[in-house]
Amino acid sequence: MPAPLAGGMAAAVSKKVVARGTHQIYDATAVDRALTRSSSIRVAMPAERAYVPNMSRPALMTADDLLHVRIPEKRIELVKGVLVVREPAGGRHGRVTTELTRHLANHVDAHQLGAVYAAETGFTLAHHPDTVRAPDIAFVRRERLPDPEPTGFPDLAPDLVVEVLSPGDRPGEVLAKVADWLSAETRLVWVVDPERRLARVYRHDGSEAMVTAEGVLDGEDVLPGFSCSLASIL
């Protein structure tokens, strides 16, 4: 079983993006840290500079490996087998996410439409290499709910995904997330921007829309009957 990352190792994690061929690989090291091999997964460990040039490329992680990774006070995802570590969300992000989760859960429960998943629930979107994304909110229709319910990451893409932006989120990273969701057959993605007081809607058919604070988030045919004023959650 993969060894968990110690809390001290997480202190210097950054979100620098490095271009490698046609993919973006997140560099999870600070100046004096490097990626090395430990229990066959990629982890961040203190580096001795003399040995860094001789290190072989670490093996990619799997969704099963990710279940056993613990980095206190960090948010983690897996993108094409590479561990992505981010800072925890701020207060406004948490409040907006909670408000919208409450609206969605009330509607879904009242009409027995399926299940709403709270922040940071991981979903396995691809294999070989594995991608596990963790949205701020997700909805899965009742007929698509796995039975029995998995203890690990559900191996499916939610019907609706909500991403609530934090001030430090980079546009390229956000669009990469949206692309991953839509490619995995998510039908509707809402990207809520509390700072600009707007939301962007992305649909599986390729169409897009913008919702201002005066507008509403509409569940369309993905979440029938759901409508929520954007201003009410900001």
N, C-alpha and C positions, 0 to 999 in steps of 0.2 A: 504494500500500500504506500502511495507517495507520502513523503514526509511533509508536514505543513510548514509554511514559511513562518519564521519567528517574527514577532512584532517589530523587533529592532531592524530587521531587514527591510521593512516596508517604508521606513522613514524617508529614504531618499528616492522613492519611486517617482519618475516623471512621466509626461505624456508626449514626449517627442516622437514624431512620426518619421520613419526612415523609408525612402523608396527602395524597394528591392524588386527589380524586374517590373512586372505589371501589378504587383501587390504593394500595399502599405503594411509595414511591420512596425509595431510599436516598440520603441526602445525603452525598456523598463530599468535603465541603469543611470546612475549619476556619473560624474566625472571619474570617480575612483572605484566604480563598481562594474562588474561585467556579468554576462550570462554564462552559466556553466552547467554541467550535467550533474543532476542529483536525482536518484531514483527514477531515471529515464524521463524526467520532465524538465521543462525550462523554468528555472527559478532565479531570483536575484540574490547574489551572495557577494560578500566582500571579496575584492579582487587583489591579487598580488600582481603588480604590473608586469613582472618578469615572465609570468606564465600566461598572460592573456593572449599574446600572439600565437601560442601553440594550442589553444583550446579548439576543439572540434565543434561544429555547429550542433547545438543541443537538439534532442528529439522533440517533436511536436507533442503537445498535450492532447488528451482526449477529453470528452465530456465526463467520463468516469473519473479521470484524474482531477478534474475541476471540482468535483464533489468533495474532495478531501483537502482542498487548498483553503487555508485560513490566513487572511491578512487583516488584522484588527483595524477597524475604522476606515476601511477602504471598500470601494465597489469594484467588483471584478467581472469580466466577461472573457469569452474565448473566441477569437476571430481567426479562422483558418489555422487552428492549432496553436496560436500564440496568445499567451495570457496578456490581457489588457487591464491595467489597474488605474483607477480614477479616485479623486478625492471624494469624500462624502458630500451629499447635497446640503445646501444651506436652508435657512428657516423658511424663506418665501417659497422655495421649491417644494418643501415638505408640506406646507399649508395648502398650496394650490393642488398638489397631487392628492392630498387627503380629501379636499372638497369635491374634486371631480370623481374620485373613487366612490365617495358616498352617493353622489347622484346616480352614477352608473349602477352601483350595487342595488340601490333601492328599486330602480326600474327593472333590472334583470330579475331580482327576487320576486317582485310583484307579478311579473308575467311568466316566470319560470322559463326564461330564455336560455339559461346556461350558467356559466360561472365567470366571476370577475376575479382577477388575480392582482394582489397588491404589489407594491413596488419591489423591484429586484428579483422577481421570480424568473428563473432561467428557463429558456426554451431552446431545445436543440434544433437548429435549422438546417444543418448540413453535416455530412460525415466524410471522413478521409480526404482532407483534414476536417476536423470537427469545428463547428461554429455554434456557440451558445450565447445568445443575446438575452439581456434582462431588461425589459421595458419598465417604465414607471407604472403603467397600468396595462392590463390585457383583458380581453374578453374572448371566451370560446363558446360557440353555440352548443346547446345541450346535446345534439346528435353527434357532435364531434368529440365530446369529452371521453378521455380514455377510461376504460373499465377493465381491470381495477385501476384505481388512481395510483400513479407512480410515486414512489418516495423520492426519486431523483428528478431530473429535468424532463418535462413532457417532450416527447419526440414529435412535435408538431409546431406549426405556426399559428398564432392566435388569429381570429377573424378580425379583431380590432386591436390596434396597439396605440398607446398614448405615450409620447415622450415630452416631458416638461423640461424646458431648457434652463440651464444654470448660466450665470454670467461668463464663466470660463469655457463654455462649450464652443468648439470650433465648427464653422459651417461645413467643412469637408467631412468631419467625423459624423456630424448629424446626418448628412446626406448619405454617407456610407451605411449608417444604420437603417435609414429608410429603404435604401436599395436592397439590403439584406432581407428585410421584412417582406417587401413586395415580391422579391425573387422566390421567396419560400411560400408564396401564395397567401400572405396576409391580404385581406381585401380592402382594408381602410386603415390609414395611419393619420393620427392627429399630432402635430408638433406644436405645442403650446409655448408661447414666448411671453412670460409674465412681464419682463422688462419693457417690451415694445407693445404690450397689451394687444396681442393678436395671436392667431393660430393659423397654421398652414395645413391644408388637407391634401393627402396623397391617396389616390385610388389605384387599385390593381389594374384598371384599364388604361392607366397612364395619364388620366386627367388630374388636374390640380385645382385648388381654390384657396383663397385667403379669407379668413373670418376676422373682422375687427371686433373691438370690445362691444360694439352695439349689436353685433350679430349673434348667431347661435351655432352651437355644435350639434349637427344633425346626424343621427345614427343611420340614416338612409335605409337601404335594404339589408344592411349588415346587422343593425340593431333597431328593428322596427319600432316606431313610436317614440324613440328617445330624442329629446331636444333639451338643450341646456344653454342658457344665456352665458356667453363667455364672461361678461362683466361680473356675473354672480360668483365666479370661482377665483377671480383675480384679486 
